[in-house]
Amino acid sequence: MKGKKIILNDAIGEDIEKVQSIIAKTKIDIHKQPALPQADSLYELIFEHFSKKMKSSFDQFTCLDAYEKAAAVFRVTAVELRKEMDLLNLENRLLSQKEDLIRNGLEEDTKDSKKKEDERPDLQRKITDAIFFSNRYALYFAGQVGLSFLNSEKTERKQKLVLSEYDSSKANDKITELLTKQLGQHICELIGTDETPYEPSDENLKDIMKDFFTTWVNQFRWDSPAFKDISDEFGVEKINLKYDKFSLQAGEFKKKSDIILIDGIKKVRKKDIIGAQNFVDEVWDYMEKLACYKPEEGRNANRDIPYSIFVGGAPGCGKTFTAHALMREFAEYCRVLRIPCWVFTHSITDYGSKYQNESPNKLKAKVDKINEFPGPVIGYIADIDTLAQSRKSNPSAEEEKLIGLYFQIFDGTLIEINGKVLWLSDANYVENIDDGTKSRLFNKQLYVNRFDKQEQFTEYARKLITLDQEEQFFPEKEWNEVGAYLLEGPLSNREITHVVGQIRSDYKTPKNMALWTYKKQVDYINQQLKKKITKDFVIGMFEKYIETRMEIERETRKARATDDFERFQTRVKQEPKRTSTG
């Protein structure tokens, strides 16, 4: 049988209503709990004893929804498996042989009748095996799906669900009824008898559901010889079952995570990074290892991932850009691998408050979210030296608490160091951070340096000015001259970006431009810029910026010197004259 992908979404969606009807009509046997009123259905049982006839809670709806969907997954999966195992054809062949034997008479010892009679046991075995396997494999898939809807893994429960009395190809409704009765009985056992009454909670209901789904999972093992032989005979290992974000193939259950959280990260990718190759390679290697974190184990097989990396470098050299590009790349990498991940920026100044305990409580809430998140997490803290400065400047009691919390975050007290979380942080200068603080905040220190090659500056300037469009404005040779000029100059990447912003904004906006199509707007802007942007114009704008900056610095130094002199004179005038004692 050829490999085949089976999408179950539509069929399961259509079957939900049938499942709900069966649940509503299935009476729950409560004879062991005579104190309980008769429950006409599972719905009524939960409504009576968990909601007290008041409004049902979100958790109750979640549990019932998980059960309805899991039951539908079982029913549809079992049917689709039987189709792929060609069960209907097998049953028709067996029926045809029985009819032929009856028609011809068993006493006729013809070669044909003898052959058919010999085939009957083999056909019957195949049919029995196909039904046996499809029911249990489908229930295994459904149990895993149910647990996933409850955000849970298997529990410690060892019990297995028994279906032997309903092993037939047309028993789906009977099995659904059986499952519903068994779930209802488990709930009744929790509620208790008249001698041992018990007030159940939503958490108790969820625990029952998790245990119940675990019994579905327990009754199937892919590596069991009995199941493996049947799978091999019917080629089941080639069937890829898919429902919603879940899949099952060759006994391996997978769930696609759509939890990809990206908070405050620039829309740049790894391909947009220029230079810093050693830094990029090392940090990306750590990120790939971080993706190996296993939430069900609560640990990562890779033990060499630093918990906190300090990113050093001169102002404007591209620290933030590079970190953001790698973090967004990591998020997309996890999206492809179907791994939940969370990447975010974190500003220490956002947690400053004059109100007692507000800042520590906000930070603690963030820590709780990180601990609860089901996949790898990367946080980026810009200007982490502000934390060290706060520590030095006679902090208030509120600030002391906040600083203490940050230290507990980085030393593993509040967030376990288990290969799930990676912190990246930066500062322009580390002189203000004392050695004790460094040792507590940083596992590893890496540096992003200013470009040191002409071609890097050429590529950077061209990307900014052309915005990766076809219009290049001037020849390659002249672009290289711009790169060589920037290499020898004092401008940082950030300052180059500022100048390019001025270059690209040097055109007049026509009336009603807002009503044009995007393409027409871009074409117009490029036509206007093309009249002005030359190599000499670009270099001239950079030179103008440098001259302006130098002039501002001179005036600032002059003003500072004047202020210092005036303060000195004022102080001299205010000092009392000393009298001679001679």
Secondary structure as GFF3:
##gff-version 3
##sequence-region A 1 582
A	DSSP	beta_strand	4	7	.	.	.	ID=ss1
A	DSSP	alpha_helix	9	25	.	.	.	ID=ss2
A	DSSP	alpha_helix	42	50	.	.	.	ID=ss3
A	DSSP	alpha_helix	58	84	.	.	.	ID=ss4
A	DSSP	alpha_helix	87	104	.	.	.	ID=ss5
A	DSSP	alpha_helix	111	149	.	.	.	ID=ss6
A	DSSP	three_ten_helix	164	166	.	.	.	ID=ss7
A	DSSP	alpha_helix	172	191	.	.	.	ID=ss8
A	DSSP	alpha_helix	202	218	.	.	.	ID=ss9
A	DSSP	alpha_helix	225	234	.	.	.	ID=ss10
A	DSSP	three_ten_helix	236	238	.	.	.	ID=ss11
A	DSSP	beta_strand	239	243	.	.	.	ID=ss12
A	DSSP	beta_strand	246	249	.	.	.	ID=ss13
A	DSSP	beta_strand	252	255	.	.	.	ID=ss14
A	DSSP	beta_strand	260	263	.	.	.	ID=ss15
A	DSSP	three_ten_helix	270	272	.	.	.	ID=ss16
A	DSSP	alpha_helix	277	290	.	.	.	ID=ss17
A	DSSP	beta_strand	308	312	.	.	.	ID=ss18
A	DSSP	alpha_helix	319	337	.	.	.	ID=ss19
A	DSSP	beta_strand	341	346	.	.	.	ID=ss20
A	DSSP	three_ten_helix	348	351	.	.	.	ID=ss21
A	DSSP	alpha_helix	358	372	.	.	.	ID=ss22
A	DSSP	beta_strand	377	381	.	.	.	ID=ss23
A	DSSP	alpha_helix	385	392	.	.	.	ID=ss24
A	DSSP	alpha_helix	397	410	.	.	.	ID=ss25
A	DSSP	beta_strand	421	427	.	.	.	ID=ss26
A	DSSP	alpha_helix	435	441	.	.	.	ID=ss27
A	DSSP	beta_strand	444	447	.	.	.	ID=ss28
A	DSSP	alpha_helix	454	466	.	.	.	ID=ss29
A	DSSP	alpha_helix	476	488	.	.	.	ID=ss30
A	DSSP	alpha_helix	493	504	.	.	.	ID=ss31
A	DSSP	three_ten_helix	513	515	.	.	.	ID=ss32
A	DSSP	alpha_helix	518	530	.	.	.	ID=ss33
A	DSSP	alpha_helix	535	574	.	.	.	ID=ss34
###
